Each structure stands twice: as C-alpha cells, then as structure tokens.
C-alpha cells in the first residue's frame, strides 16, 4: 500500500474541505420590495400583535367581567387595557368590548419572513369590539378603531423607517385577515 506524502495529504484535505464548503448553494434571493401598502401592513401586524400581547398579559385567565389593568410593554412604555370580556365555553369564544391606551409602548418582533419584522412604538387609544376565537372551530371577528394613533419605529428586514402620527384607524379582523383604513389609506395584512 502506497502512502500519500504529508504535504500532498494536507493539500488534498484542504481541497476536499473547500469543495464541501463551497457547495452551500446559491445565496437566498433578496426580499421583495416593500412599498407603502407593505409597510402599513407590517405596522398593523405590530399593532394587532401588541394588543393581543397586552390582552394575554392581563385579561387572559381572569374571571369574566369588567377589568382595568396597566402593564409595562416589552421594550418600554406602558399599556392600559380596560373594559369587559365574557366567555362562551361552548363556542370557544370570548366577547370583548375593550379600550387600549398605549403610552410609548414598544415591542420587537424578529422572524425569518422579511414582512414579519418590526420594532414599533405605539401611542394612542384603540377600541376593540367583537369576538376572539379560542378554538379552531370558531373565528375571530373584531372591529378596531382609533381617532388618532402614532406608530413609529422600523418595519421589514432589512429595517425600514416607519412613522404615522395622529393617524385615524378603522379596521376589521375576520379570522386571520385584518383590513381597513390607516390614515385614510386602504390597508390589509394576513396575521
């Protein structure tokens, strides 16, 4: 049996390592462009997910009825949620009539999908009325409204600056679809 000389075996090993390392495939394509409709949709996702988080931190697991809670937001600011929630265990739903008051409430979301990334600060009052589904056999049906809300920060990946100031919001959520008007612009996002 012949032996490979030392220098030759190092070169062969190096070539094998390079061949394995360079076959990682092509680089992933850049994310598609994100224009105003896309940017607004991500901001709405952030607003709605922020409301869901505040609800889950406060009302979730509490007795039905009227409550009033104030909690710190994940990255600063506060959120107050007040109103009434009643449960229907047979249908797997929670009926809500709530008001959220955001005061510099900041949160961050990072995801592999470019259009599910944001770091947003929300200030303003948003009302929420309707049905939140807690079982797959039911569907969420909500109305969201604000006379003026301010949303600032970044959305998308790579991050893009985002800002709406004292903006009216009128939205409806049907299942996972959230759509309506933000600053008078038609917007929508699939949650």
N, C-alpha and C positions, 0 to 999 in steps of 0.2 A: 504494500500500500504506500503510495507516494504522499508526502506531506506538502502542504502549501506553505511556502516561506512566510515568515511573520509579517513583513510589510505588505505582501500580497493579500494575506487574510484580513488585515486591517482595512485595506482598500476595498476588498470585496464586501466586508461587513458594512462599511460606510455607504457603498453603492446600494446595497440592499435596504438600508435604513432610509436613504434618500428616496428610493423608489417607493417604499411603503408610505412615507410621509407626504410625498407629492401627489399621491393618488387620493387625496381627500375630496376630490370632486370640485366642481366649479363653485365659486363663491355664490352665496344666495343673492337673488336679484334685489335691487334696492326697493324699498316700499313704494307703492304707487303715490302719485302726488295727492296732497291733501289740501283742497281748496276750502272756501268758507263753509259750505254745507258739511263737509267732513269735520272741520274744526269745531263747528257748532255742535255736531252730533257727539263728539268726544266730550265736550263741555257738559252737554245734557246727561251723558252717561255718568260723568263725575258727580253732577248734582244729584241725580236719582240714586246712585250708589251711596252717596253721603247721607241722604235721607234714610235709606234702608239701614245703614250702619247705626245711625242715631236711634232709629226705632228699635233695632235689635238690642242696643245697649240699655234701653230704658223700658219700653212697654213690653217687650218680649218676656213672657213668663210671669207677668204681673196679673193680678186679678182684673177682670173686665171692669170697665167704668171710666171715670174721668181722672186724669193724672196730669201732673205738671213736673217735668224734670229738666235740669240743666246739667250738661256734661261737657268735659273738655274734649276738643277734637284731637285726632291723632297727632297732628304736627303744629298745634297751636290754635288759639281762639276757642270759642265755645259755641254750643248749640243748645237751644231750649226747644223742647217739644211739649206741647200741651194739647189737651182735647180728650176725645173719647174713643175707646176701642171696645167692640163687643165681638164675641167669638161664637161661631156656629160649628160645633164639633162634627155634626152630621155631614155638613157640606165641606168641611175642612177650609173654612174661610174666616177672615177677620174683617169686620166692617169698621172703617175708620173715618173720623172727622177730626183732623189734626192741624195744628199750626206749628211750623218750624221757624225759629228765629235764629239765623246764623249771624255770628259776630266774628268775622275774621277766621272762620272755621276752615282749616287747611288739612288736606289729605293728599296722599300719594298712592298711585297705582302703577305697577310695572307688570308688563305682560309680553309674551312673545309676539303677539299681534300688534303692529305699529299703532293701530287705531284704538287700542285699549289702554294707552299710557297717558297719564296726566299727573300733574301736581297743581292743584287748584285751591284758591282761597275764595270762599263764598261769604258775602254779607248781604242780608236782606231777609224778608219774611216770605215763606211759601206755604200756602194752604194745600191740604191733601184730603180728598174726599173719595170714598169708594170702597172697593173690596180687594183685600190682599189674599191671594190663594196660598194655602199652606200645604195643599196636597195636589198631586199631579192631575187629579180628576176635576179640579176647579181651575178657573182662570182669573188672573188679576185684572181688575178693571178700576182704574183710578183717574181722577181729574186733579191736575196740579195747576196752581195759579199764583202769580205774584204781580203786584203793581210795579215793583221795581226790585231787581236783584243785581248785585255786582259780582261778577266772576272774573278772577284774574289768575294768571299763572302760565303754565305751559301745557300743551297737549301734543299728542303724537310722538313718534320716535323715528328720526331724531326730533327732539323737542322743538316746538314752535311756540312763540309767544301768543298768548290769548288774553283778550280783555273785552268785556261788555260792562258798561257802567249804567246803573239805574235803569235797567232793561226790563220791560214787561214780559211776562212769560205766561203762556196759556198752553197747557199740554194735556194729552190724554194717553194713558197707558192701557193697552189691550193685550193681555198676555205678556209677551216679551217685547212688543212693539211700542215705542214711545215716540209720539209725533205731535206737532202743533206749531206754535209761533214763538220765536225768541227774537226780541227787538223788532217785531214785525216781519221777520224772515221765516219762511216755511222751513222746518227742520224735522229730522227724524233719525232714530237710531234703533237698532235691534239689540236689546240688552242680553 
